[in-house]
Amino acid sequence: MANVSIGGQAVMEGVMLRFRDWLSIAVRTPKGEIIVETRKWWSLSKKKWQKKPLIRGFFILLETLVNGIKALNFSTKTIVEEEGEELPSWTLILSLVLALGFGLLLFVFLPHGISLLLNKLGISGDLNSFSFHFWDGVSKFIIFILYILGISLLPEIKRVFEYHGAEHKTIHAFENQEKLTPQNIKKFSRLHPRCGTSFLLFVLALSIILFTIVVPLFFKIFPVENFWLRHLIAVGLKIILMVPISGLAYEAIKLASQKENTWWCKLLCLPGLFFQLLTTKEPDEKQIEVAVAALENLLERGNYAG
């Protein structure tokens, strides 16, 4: 089982799972029927160099965003019209641009602005100090918590979190070679070390370290006197640094999946598992049935010989 890696995400009233070059989306319609669509994983990693360690993480992140939005698009359309037709391609591009823009605003510009305000209040150091980037990281952390708590108040999102739990439990059962029945699956944990929540926390920790090193070093080599230009360049550097940060975070998650039974890996994964208490909820049997439908169709298309 060590060479078999299943990943995925929750969607509206359903689950999307990935195995090898395929993904499967299972959605329960308002009439109670489970609709499953299996399709090829849309990939950017077509060159050998794009699949190299420390590089592949960034491309996989972009692939995951695109495939995830397409899966959400399909699930929403299925629920509203009970049809598998998707919205026009321009809506997918617009959704991706808006998601990236919102993410940059919430987790790059806003935390940087908070650190700048704390500097003016005398709480934080300047742009070249560790404290500036430490408070930047703390701000991201707090914003992330408030964001999750805020959206979890929405009934639709609460159900998405329940399907997220169903996804994790089903993957756990598969990895432990259990028969995929709701009764067997319910006994497994809804927390999983390879979850994207853990990935986000690795990104947060690595960003504090790299920003503290790279930003001051850049301005030492290329001095910039103008205050606003310095901070604009600093924000630009943070966006560019997301490429190596996502690469490092992906390798950390990959390592966690291979060494998850070691004590040091369990310790490293604890923060991510803790935050999954917020992003996952206990699913009911009907939600687990949807996750099982996605997994069984996926394994069949991926030619898995158990």
C-alpha positions in Angstrom: 0.0 0.0 0.0 3.0 2.3 0.4 3.1 3.1 -3.3 -0.6 3.8 -3.5 -1.5 7.4 -2.8 -5.1 8.7 -2.9 -5.8 12.4 -2.5 -8.8 14.6 -2.9 -11.1 17.3 -1.5 -14.7 17.9 -0.6 -17.0 19.6 -3.0 -20.7 20.7 -2.7 -22.6 17.6 -1.5 -19.8 15.3 -2.6 -16.2 14.3 -2.8 -13.4 14.5 -5.5 -10.6 11.9 -5.3 -7.5 11.5 -7.3 -5.5 8.3 -8.1 -2.6 8.4 -10.6 -3.8 10.3 -13.7 -7.5 10.1 -12.9 -9.9 11.9 -10.7 -13.5 10.9 -9.7 -16.2 13.3 -8.5 -19.2 11.8 -6.7 -22.1 14.1 -5.9 -25.5 13.3 -4.2 -28.3 15.1 -5.9 -31.3 16.6 -4.1 -33.3 13.5 -5.1 -30.8 11.3 -3.3 -29.1 9.8 -6.4 -25.3 9.6 -6.5 -23.8 10.9 -9.7 -20.2 10.0 -10.4 -18.0 11.4 -13.1 -14.5 10.1 -13.7 -12.1 12.1 -15.9 -8.4 12.6 -16.6 -6.4 14.8 -14.2 -5.6 18.1 -15.8 -1.8 18.4 -15.6 0.8 21.1 -16.0 3.7 18.8 -15.3 4.5 17.6 -18.8 8.3 18.1 -18.7 10.7 16.0 -16.8 12.2 19.1 -15.0 8.7 20.0 -13.7 8.6 16.7 -11.8 11.8 17.2 -10.0 11.7 17.4 -6.2 11.5 20.9 -4.8 10.1 22.1 -8.2 7.1 19.8 -8.6 5.2 21.2 -5.6 4.4 24.5 -7.2 3.0 22.9 -10.4 1.0 20.4 -8.4 -0.4 23.3 -6.4 -1.6 25.0 -9.6 -3.0 21.7 -11.0 -4.8 21.1 -7.7 -6.4 24.6 -7.8 -7.6 24.2 -11.4 -8.9 20.6 -10.9 -10.4 21.6 -7.6 -12.3 24.5 -9.1 -13.5 22.4 -12.0 -14.7 19.7 -9.5 -16.6 22.4 -7.5 -18.1 23.7 -10.7 -19.3 20.2 -11.6 -20.8 19.6 -8.2 -22.6 22.9 -8.1 -24.0 22.4 -11.5 -25.1 18.9 -10.6 -26.9 20.0 -7.5 -28.7 23.0 -9.1 -29.8 21.3 -12.3 -29.0 17.7 -11.7 -27.0 17.6 -14.9 -23.3 17.1 -15.5 -22.9 20.0 -17.8 -20.3 22.5 -16.7 -20.3 26.3 -16.9 -18.4 28.0 -19.8 -14.6 27.9 -19.7 -14.3 31.6 -19.1 -16.1 31.2 -15.7 -13.4 28.7 -14.7 -10.7 31.2 -15.5 -12.5 33.9 -13.7 -13.0 31.7 -10.6 -9.3 30.8 -10.6 -8.3 34.5 -10.9 -10.7 35.6 -8.2 -9.5 32.8 -5.9 -5.8 33.7 -6.4 -6.6 37.4 -6.0 -8.6 36.8 -2.8 -5.8 34.6 -1.5 -3.1 37.2 -2.2 -5.2 39.9 -0.6 -6.0 37.9 2.5 -2.7 36.1 3.1 0.0 38.4 1.6 -1.1 42.0 1.4 -3.2 42.1 4.6 -0.6 40.4 6.9 2.1 42.7 5.5 0.0 45.7 6.2 -0.6 44.5 9.8 3.1 44.1 10.3 3.7 47.6 8.9 1.0 49.0 11.3 2.7 47.2 14.3 6.0 48.7 13.2 4.5 52.2 13.3 3.1 51.4 16.8 6.6 50.3 18.0 5.5 46.6 18.5 7.4 45.2 15.5 10.8 45.9 13.9 11.3 47.2 10.4 11.3 45.3 7.2 14.8 43.8 7.8 13.9 42.4 11.2 12.8 38.9 12.2 9.9 40.4 14.3 8.4 42.0 11.2 8.1 38.7 9.4 7.2 36.9 12.6 4.2 39.1 13.1 3.4 38.7 9.4 3.2 34.9 10.0 1.2 35.3 13.2 -1.3 37.6 11.3 -1.7 34.9 8.5 -2.3 32.3 11.2 -5.0 34.4 12.9 -6.6 35.4 9.6 -6.7 31.7 8.6 -8.4 30.7 11.9 -11.0 33.5 11.7 -11.7 32.7 8.0 -12.3 29.0 8.8 -14.5 29.8 11.8 -16.4 32.4 9.8 -17.2 30.2 6.8 -18.0 27.2 9.1 -21.1 29.1 10.3 -22.6 28.7 6.8 -24.8 25.5 6.6 -23.5 24.7 3.1 -19.8 24.9 4.3 -20.6 22.8 7.4 -21.7 20.0 5.0 -18.6 20.5 2.9 -16.6 19.9 6.1 -18.6 16.8 6.8 -17.8 15.5 3.3 -14.2 16.4 4.0 -14.4 14.1 7.0 -15.9 11.4 4.8 -13.1 11.7 2.3 -10.4 11.2 5.0 -12.2 8.3 6.7 -12.6 6.5 3.4 -9.0 7.0 2.4 -7.9 5.7 5.9 -10.1 2.6 5.4 -8.6 2.0 2.0 -5.0 2.4 3.2 -5.7 -0.1 6.0 -7.2 -2.6 3.4 -10.6 -2.6 5.1 -13.7 -3.5 3.2 -15.3 -0.2 2.0 -18.6 -0.2 3.9 -19.9 2.7 5.9 -19.8 0.7 9.1 -16.0 -0.1 8.6 -15.2 3.4 7.5 -16.9 5.2 10.4 -14.4 3.8 12.9 -11.5 5.6 11.3 -10.2 9.1 12.1 -11.4 12.1 10.1 -7.9 13.5 10.4 -5.2 12.7 7.8 -1.5 13.8 7.7 -1.6 14.4 3.9 -4.5 16.9 4.1 -4.2 20.3 2.5 -4.7 21.9 5.9 -1.3 20.5 6.9 0.2 21.8 3.7 -1.0 25.4 4.5 0.6 25.2 7.9 3.9 24.0 6.4 3.7 27.0 4.0 3.1 29.4 6.9 6.1 28.1 8.9 8.4 28.1 5.8 7.3 31.6 4.7 8.4 33.1 8.1 11.9 31.5 7.7 12.4 32.4 4.0 11.0 35.9 4.3 13.2 36.7 7.2 16.3 35.6 5.3 15.6 36.6 1.7 13.9 40.1 2.1 16.7 41.7 4.2 19.3 40.1 2.0 17.7 41.5 -1.2 17.7 45.0 0.2 21.3 44.7 1.4 22.3 43.8 -2.2 19.9 46.2 -3.9 19.3 49.2 -1.5 15.9 51.0 -2.1 15.4 54.3 -0.3 11.8 55.0 -1.1 9.6 53.7 1.8 6.6 52.6 -0.3 8.7 51.2 -3.1 10.6 49.1 -0.5 7.4 47.6 0.8 5.9 47.1 -2.7 9.0 45.2 -3.7 8.9 43.2 -0.4 5.3 42.1 -1.2 6.4 41.1 -4.7 9.3 39.1 -3.3 6.8 37.3 -1.0 4.6 36.3 -4.0 7.7 35.1 -6.0 8.9 33.1 -3.0 5.7 31.1 -2.9 7.2 29.0 -5.7 10.1 27.5 -3.6 7.9 27.6 -0.4 5.2 25.5 -2.0 7.9 23.2 -3.3 9.4 22.7 0.1 6.0 22.3 1.8 4.9 19.6 -0.8 8.1 17.6 -0.1 7.4 17.9 3.6 3.9 16.5 3.1 5.3 13.8 0.9 7.8 12.8 3.6 5.0 12.8 6.2 3.1 10.3 4.1 6.1 7.9 3.9 7.2 8.3 7.5 3.9 8.8 9.2 4.5 6.0 11.8 7.7 7.5 13.1 7.6 9.6 16.4 9.2 12.7 14.9 6.8 12.7 11.9 3.8 12.4 14.2 5.1 15.3 16.2 5.6 17.4 13.0 2.1 16.6 11.8 0.3 17.5 15.1 -0.4 21.1 14.2 -1.9 20.1 10.9 -4.1 17.4 12.5 -5.2 19.9 15.1 -6.4 22.3 12.5 -8.3 19.6 10.7 -10.6 19.6 13.8 -11.8 22.9 12.3 -11.9 21.9 8.6 -13.5 18.4 9.0 -16.6 17.3 10.7 -18.0 13.8 11.4 -19.9 12.5 8.4 -23.1 10.5 8.3 -23.4 7.1 6.4 -24.9 8.7 3.4 -22.0 11.1 3.0 -19.6 8.1 3.4 -21.4 6.3 0.7 -20.7 9.2 -1.7 -17.0 9.1 -0.8 -17.0 5.3 -1.4 -18.6 5.7 -4.8 -15.9 8.2 -5.8 -13.1 5.9 -4.7 -14.5 2.7 -6.2 -15.0 4.4 -9.6 -11.5 6.0 -9.4 -9.7 2.7 -8.6 -11.5 1.0 -11.4 -10.5 3.7 -13.9 -7.0 3.8 -12.5 -6.6 0.0 -13.0 -5.8 -0.6 -9.4 -5.2 -4.3 -8.8 -5.6 -4.5 -5.0 
